[in-house]
Amino acid sequence: MSGQTHTVPVSLVHGSLVGAREQAAMSDAKIAALLEGCGISPAVLDDPRARITPKQYGALLRQLIVALDDECIGFLSHPMRPGGFALIIRSALGAPSLEVAMHRAAHTFRLLQHDVALHYAREDALAGFTLQFSDAEVAHRHIAHDVLMRVFWHMLAWLKGDRLPPRRVDFSYDVPQWGTFHTIMFPCQVQFGQTRSAVWFDAAALNAPVRRDEAALRALIENAPGNFVLPHPCDYATRAQVRAVLLQREPEWPDMDAVAGRLYMSISTLQRRLAAEGITFQTLKDQIRKDLAIERLNTGTLPIAELAAQLGFADTTAFNRAFKAWTGTTPGSYRR
């Protein structure tokens, strides 16, 4: 498999286009042209179970920022001009701890817009940041919560120069259309319908010093925004280990007992660690096979029967059935 990670549900694409439609009044024709420029067929918007690759979604985010001249892709009431997030991160460089860095970044973010504020919060042994919206219309855009929470989490992890796993993520809205994708975006316990949207870490983790500098920031910006918004393997230590074993053993697709043995841990330990990252072994295994199927249908010409065998299906019929459950269409239709 390539460096791509998890495929992206089309419902998240719709959410990402809300600002273009509502704030910029971008026409359907312009949106279709923008999608095609990113290698995305506009027809996928009509299928609620369709998915695109991370590369396509990253290209879409970059094109939206350019088209809207707005790093928040239109989900705030006023644009945040390109360079805004770099300024926010730069304000946190040199902070003596991640907690202080969070306060500095939150202050700078508040200077650049007035729709939402970040606040430090403490809850027993957990600490983190919450979102407080002053604009009700912005608060109702789920994409605003999702992107801001993920961006500021990854900003803190980047400043630390190491993993910063969240322990729990709360959302102040009910489960959205792309709700299952939250277990990929946030590898921890995810709760919806809470009083506030928040990301929680072990409180002691926020005492870590800031280890990044200006040179590192310049390198970071070159790959933004995809490296902040999209999932990547370092977010999920155990998931990444399991994925590596499964992909190495493809097309055997070993069971959990065999994978646990390869990782030198018991089944119960593997189950517990995956649960802490918000997923089960079978769900992860199916996600990998789904992502492989979508990527290979997008980029290769392998016959459907051979692809089914590679992915561990007994026959083409079983593969067709599973793929239709994943995406709403058959592999042949998806490839066309």
N, C-alpha and C positions, 0 to 999 in steps of 0.2 A: 504493500500500500504506500502511496505517496505521503508527503508530509501533511496532507489534509487531515482534519480530524472529523468532527461530527457534521453531518449534513444539516441544513437549516430548513425548518418548515416554512411553507409559503405564507402562513399566517403571520410570521414575524416579518416577512417582506411587506405584507400589507400594513403592519404596524409602523414599519420604518418609512412608509410612503405617506403617512397621515399628514406630516408637516408640509410635504410638497403639495398635497391636495388642498389642505385647509389654509395654511399660512401663505403659501406662494401661489395658490390657485393655478397650479401647473395642470395643463390640459392632459387628457388621456393620451393624445398623440405624442406629446413631449415625454410623458412617462414611459410610453412604449418604446420610443427612440432611446431613452436613457437605459432602459432594461436591455434592449438589444445590444447597446454598446458595451454592456457588461457580460454579454454572452448568455443572457436570460431571455427565453421566449416569453413574450407578454401573455401567451396562452396559459402559462402556469398559474397566473393569478385567478383563473376561473376554476381551478381544481383545489379544494380546501386541503387535500392530502398530499399535494405535490411538495417536492423538496428541491433545494438547490445546493450547490457545493459551497464550502466556506470561501473559496477563492472568488466565486461569483458574488457572494454577499459582501465580501470585503471591497470588491470593485464597486458595488452599488453604493456602499457608504461613502467611499471617496468621491464618486460622481455626484452624489447628493450634496455633499459639502461644497463642492465646486459650483454646482448649479444654483444652490440656495445662498452661497456665500455665508454659510452658517455651520459651525462645528456641531451644533445641537440638532441638525437636520430638520429644523422647523418645529420641534415639539415645545419650544418655549414661545412666549408671546412676542419676543423680539430676538433677532439673530444674535448669536455670539460669533463674532468674526474669526476667521482662521488665525491661529496663533494664540487664541484665548486659553486653551488647555495647556499649551506649552508655558504660558505665563503663570498659570496656576501651579504647575509642577515646579517651575523655577523658584517660586516664592517659598517652596518647602525645602529646597536644597539647603544643606547646612544646619538644619534643625537638630537639636540634641537627641530627639527621640521621635518615634512615629506619632506619638500622641501630639507633640508640639507641631510636627509637620502637618497633621490633620487639621489642627486649629488654623495654621497659616493658610493652607490650601482652601479651607472653608471660607476664610475671610476674603481672600482674593476672588474666589468664585462669586461671592455675594456682591463684590464691587462691579462685576461684569454683567450681572443680570439681577432682576428683582422678583422672579417667580418662585424660586425655591431656595431654601437655606439648608446647609448641613450643620448638624449639631452633634457634639460629642455626647455619648451616653454611657452609663454604667449600670449593669444589672448583675448583682452578685459577683461571680468570678468572670463574667463576660464584660467586654467593653467594645464600643464601636461607634458608628455614626448613624444618625437618623435623618430622614428628609422631612422638612416642614414646608408645605406649599402655601403660598399666599394667593395664588391664582387657581381657582377651582377648576377652570377649564383645562389648565395644564395638568393638574392633579388627576384628572380623569383619563389622561393619555397614559396607558400602561407602559408604553415604550419609554416615557420619561423616567419612570421609576427604574426600569430594567437597565437602561443604558447608564444612567448616572450612578447607580449602585455598583454596577460592574466596573465602570471606569475608575471610580474612586477606590474601590477595593484593589484593582490592579495597580493603580498609582501607588498605594501604600506598599504593596508587595514589591513593586519595582524599586521604590526608595529604600526598602530594607535590603534589597539585593538577594533575596531568598524567598522561599515559599511563605505565604501567610494564609493558611487555610481558614476559611470562615467556619464557625461552629454552628451558626444558625442564621437564616435570612428570613425576615418578616416582610410581607407585602400588605399594604392597607386596602387592597382590592381583592375581589374573588378570583378564582382560577380563570385565567384568560384562555383564548383559543390555543395559544402555543404553550400552555401550562406545563406539559410534559418536558418541554425543552428547558424549563427552569432547573431540572435536576442535572442537566448538562452545564448550563451557565453557572450554576451555583452548586458545587459538589458537597452538600451538607443537608441538614434538616431545613426544609422549606415550608413556611407557613403562610397561608393566605387568609384574608379577612381579618387582619390584625388592626390594632388602633393606629399604627404608624408603620411606615416602611423603614427597615433598618438592616444593617449588616453587623453581625456580632463576631468578635474574635476572643480568644483567651486574653484576658486583661493584661497579663504579663508580657504578651507578645508586642504590645504597643510601647513597651519600654525600650525596645530595640533601637539602636542608633540608625540614622540615615547614612547610607554608604554610597550613594550615587553623587556624581558631579556634573558639571556643565557639559563635558565631552560626552558622557554617557547619555545625557538628555538629547543631544543632537542626533545620536545614533537611534535613539528610541523614536523620535519624531518621524524618521524616514519610513518607518513601518506602520505608523498610525493611520487610521484608527483601528484596523483589524486586530492588532496585537493587544488592544485593550478590551474590545467588545467580544471577540470570538473566543470560544474555549480553546485551550491548548493543553498538552499533556502534563505540564508541570503543575497544573491545578489539581491533578488527581493522581497522587502517588500510587495507590493500590490499583486504581483503574488502569493506569499506564502500564503497570507490571502485568496485569491480566491481559490487556490488549496485546502486549509484546509476545507473551507466551502463545496466545491464540493465533496471532499472525505468523509466528515462526512455525507453528505446527499445521497451518493451513495446507491442504484441505482436510486434515484429519479432524479438526475441531474437537479437541479433547473436552471431557466433562470436568466438573468442578473438582472432583477428587484428584484427577490427573494434574490439573492446573495448580492446585494447592501443593501437591507434591513437588512440582517443578519450582515453586516459590519457597519451599522449605517451611511451610506452615500448615497447621491443621485446617480442616474444613471450617470448623467453628471460628477460628481466627480470621480466615479469609472472609467469611460471611459477615463477621462483626466489622471488619475494616471497610468492606464495601458498603455496608449499611451506614457507617459514619459519613461516607461520601454520597449517600442518598440514592443507592442503586442496588439491585440484586445481580447475581452472576448471570442468570438467564437473560435478564433484560439487557445487560451489557453485551452479552454474546450476540443477541439479536440485533442490537444497535450496530455492532461492528459489521455483521453480515449485510445489513441494510445499507450502511455507508459504502461498503465495498461494491455492492450491486449498483448503486447509483453512480458512483465514480466510474466504474468500468463501463456502464452503459453510456455514460457521457463521453468517455475518452477512447473507448476501444471498439473493436468489431468482432469480438469473440462470439461465436454462436451461443444462443440462449441456453441450449442443452449443456454445453461445456461450462458456461458460467454457473449454471445450477449445480453441476457436480463440484466445481471449485468451492462453492459456498456450503457444501455439505448436505444438499438436498437429494432425496432418493431419486427424484425424476423432475422433469420440467413442469409437470402439473403441480407438484408440491411447491416448487419455486414460484410459479405463477400465483398460486393461492396466497403465499406469504407476502409476495411483493405487492399484490393488490391490497392486502390488509395494511401494509405499511404506507402506501402512496395513493391508493385509490385507482390505480391503473395497472395494466399488465406490463412486464418488462419490454415486450415488443412495441407496445404503444408508447411507452416512456422513451425508448430509444428514438423512435420516429419523431 
